[in-house]
Amino acid sequence: MTNSTRRPLVIDRFYDVLDEQTQAQLTPEQKQEIEDAIVSITLASRHRIDVRKSFPFFGARYYLVFLLGRDLRKRPRKESTLVRIIVTILILFGILFATLCVLLTLYMLKSAAGIDLIRNFHVGIWDWWLSLRNH
């Protein structure tokens, strides 16, 4: 077995719940194969981006996990067509929202600097923003 400080936590948890007699009967080769199988079917492997945060919210604790990296599993995960469509739509809406936020920010910066790209034409967002600040 590898050093427990370098080993994923899920493997330590596996050995904690495994019967001691069964664990004693395993050869080092079997233990290595089991550890490799556990890592390949879980999210315990290393990721390029690995954000795991927990936070309190109204008396309960919630967690957020964001992982990004190559899928190294031997068997691909089965996904339905509906899930693929929903994920695609969510990604498209996310990209559209981010693009609109960037464009709005650029427009507001342009308006704050007093730059007119088209003479005598204004969308009105900057004037609306100023009217909200004056109230």
N, C-alpha and C positions, 0 to 999 in steps of 0.2 A: 504494500500500500504506500501511497505517497504521504508526504508530511501533511498533518492535519491543518497546518496554517495555510498551505497552498491549495488544499482540497476544498471544493465547494461545500457549503454548509448542508446542502441536501444529502450529501453522502454521509456526513457525520450523523445526521438525523436518521438515515436509513439504518446505520449500524446500531444506533441507540435502541431502535424498536426491534431489531433482528434478535432472535433467540441466541443466547450465548453459546449453546451447544452447536447450533447450526453454524454460527460464525466460526467456531473453532474447527469445524470439519472442512471449511473452505480452503482450497489451496490458494497461494498467492496469485496464480494465473486466473482462477475463478473470481477472486476478489477484484482483480483488475478489469476483467470482462464485465462484471456486475457494475462497477463504478463507471466504466465507459458507456454502458447501456443507460444508466441513470442520467448521466450528463447529456447523452444524445436525445433523450425523450423529454427532458425538462429544460427550463430556461436557466439552468445553472452554469452554462458555458459563458465564456467571456464575450462581451459585446463592445463594439466601438463606442457606442453611447449607452450608458447604463445609469439612469436616474431613478432612484427609489427613495421616495419621501413619504413621511407620514405627518399628519397635522391634526390638531384638535379642532372640532367644529361643533358648537352647540352641545357640549358635554359628551360627544362621541369622538372616537379617533377614526380617521379615514386615511387611506394611502393612495399614492399615485406612483405608477410604474411606467417608465418609458424606456424601451429597449430598441436599439437599432443595430443591425449587423447582418452578416451573411447567414443564411439558413444552412446549417451543416448537418441537419438530420438526414438519415439515409432514405427514409420514406417521407414523401411530401404529405402535408396535412390535407385532409379531404375538406373541401369547401363547396358549398352549394352555389349555384348560379345566382340565387337571390342575394347571398352574402356578398359575392363579388360585385354585383350591381350596386348594392347599398354602399359598400366601401368606396367604389369608384365615384358615386355621386357625392359622398361626404368629402372625399379628397378634392373633387372639382369645386364644390362649394367653399372649402377651406382656401383653396388657391384663389378663387374669385374674391372672397372676402379680404384676404391679405393684399391682393392687387388693388382693390378699391381703397383700402386703408392707406396704402402707399401713395396712390394717386391723390387722395384727399389731403394727405399730409403735404405733398408737394404743392398742391394748389393753395393750401393755407399759407405755406412759406412764401410762395410767389406773391400772393395777395398782401401779405404782411410787408414784403419788401417793396410793394407798389409797382410791380412789373405788370404791364398789360401786353399780353401776347396778341390779342386782336383788339384794335381800338374800338371804343364805345360798345364793347360786348362784355358783360359780366354774368356769371352764373348766379351770383347772389348769395352764395354761402358765406363769404367773408362779411358782407353787410349784415346778414342775419346773425352771425356770430357776434359782431360788434353791438348789434341791438340787444342781444341777450346780456352782454356785459354792462350795458348802460342802465339796465332796469334795476 
